[in-house]
Amino acid sequence: MNWRNSTLCLALFALLMLTSVEALAQEGGQRRRGTAGSEHLLVPLTARATSLGTTLTSGVAGLSGLEALDANPAGLTLNGGTNALFSRMEYVADIGVNYFGVAQRFGSTNVAFTLSSWDFGDIPLQTELEPDISEVTWTASYTTVGVAVAREFTDRISAGVNVKMVSETIDDVSASGVAFDAGMSYAVGESGLRFGVSLKNFGPDRNYSGTGLVRFVQLSEQIPDAQPQAVQIEGARYELPSLLNFGVAYTRQVGESISMTALGNFRSNSFSQDQYAGALELGFRDVVFLRGGYEFVSDMDQTFWKGTNLGAGVVLPLGQNGLTIDYAYRSTEFFDNVHMWTVGVTL
């Protein structure tokens, strides 16, 4: 790692952090709590990330790039070749969340394609004119398609960006737009210590539109027996739930067959409370893993999460390839607890 590359990368790292702090400081997250839309972008999408309590901003050794991508696009550089995974989450209120991704390394550059979709099932139709539940149903869907690129600037510093097309449909109204994630990570040599910073969900404002916002009304200037006129209601514009993550991880060997990783993360939310998270992962011969994490906000009574996350995983070698199966559990206050499974293949 030569002096010029080191200076450039550290300068980019510092610029990203300073820009992030200034941008989020201007938002006033505490004063604007609950005013953002597209909150589904805050939900972790893989079992390992979920069980570790959203502490993967820095990344950890042995983590696949697709697992790290959702927390920090720079983590995509942890991908060593070809990687694919599929994840299924049984979310609250019988909502299903599916996530698929594939990543490929090209020299020092990694490219990934991801797709997440929310399945709400069929919902009985109720309107202001007919509030009783009927056999008529409607549905909603959230779909996010992402294309990410990450590059290793040196053997210690990586950076990446993720461009996401976010589409939301609720019955006959919809909204869509682009969101951006960006991040950098720094590994302190062979010490097992890693740092990371990431910006998530930055993009232009958006609003809902569609035939569901059309109303037929009698205009004041019309004669009494005139036909009602179609009026389009303009949906209010809303901002994305932007946030800033700072993360640290430290991995060390405990004996010959056990590895231990401690992780910490601070999340500054533009439209919510700041969040602190800590986690611990134990690995046995790099085959079996046990995980636990805890997320804390100042007003825990204002969220339905209890903050406790647990999980486990197993890595099955298949010749020169590998199959990974992970499970995660999140405890909730009022709903059924959340369960998630992730299956990944490394070629």
C-alpha positions, 0 to 999 in steps of 0.5 A: 500500500503506497503513500499516495493511495493511503492518503487518498483513501483516508481522505475519502473516508474522512470526507464521507464521515464529515459529510454524513454527520453534517447532513444528518445533523441538519435533519433533526431526527428527534424532532421529525420522528415518524415523518419519513416514508418507505420504512421497510428499507430499515429492516435487515434482510439476511439472518446473520445481519439480523441475529447480530443486531444490525452491527455489520457496518464494519464487516467481519472476516468470513462474511459473504459480500451479499450479507455485508452489502445491506449494512455497508456497500463496501462490505461487498468486497468480502466476496471472494468469487461468485456468491448467491443467497436467498433469504426468507423472513416471517415478519410480523402480522403474517407478512413474508419478506423474500430477498435474493442476491448474486455477486461476482468478483472481477479482480479488485472490483465486486458487482452485485444484483439484489431483489427484495419483495414483501408479500402482504397476502390478501387483505379484506377491503374496507372503505369509508362508505363500506367499513364492514369486512367483505369478501372483496380483497386487495393487496400491497407490495414493496419491491426493491431492486439494487445494483451495487459496485464495490472496490478495494483501493488498498489491502485495507480500505474498501468503498462501495455504492448501492443504487436501489429502485424502490417501488411501493404499491398499495391497492391502486396507488403507488410510488417509486423512486431511486435510493442510494447507499454508500460506505467505506471500511477499514481493516487494521492489518492482521489485528482482527480489528475493522471499522466501517461507516455507511450512509443509507437511503438517500434520494429524492422525495416521492409521493403516491399517485394513482386511480385510488386518489381519484374522487368524484365530487360535485364542484361548487360552481356546478348546477345541482343536477350536473354530473360529478367531476373526477378530482385527483388528490395530490399525495403529500411528498415524503422523504426516505428514512436516511441514516448514518452507521458507524461500526467496529468489529474485533475478531480473535482466536480463543484456543485452536478451534474457537473464534470470537467476534465482538461488534458494536454499532451507532446509528444516527437516524434522520427521522427516528431515535438514535440506536446503539447495538452490540453483538457477539459471534462464536465460531467453532472450527469455522463450521458452526456459529452462535450469535446474539445481539441487542439493539437499544434506543432511548425510548424502547416503549415506542417500538414493538421490538424488545431489542434481543436478537439470536441466531446460529449458522452452519457452513457445509464445505462442498469440495472447493465450494461452500453452502451456508445456512443461517437462522435468526430470531427477533423478539417483539412486544405485541406480535409473534416473534420474527423468524428468518432463514438464509441459504447461501452458496459460494463458488 
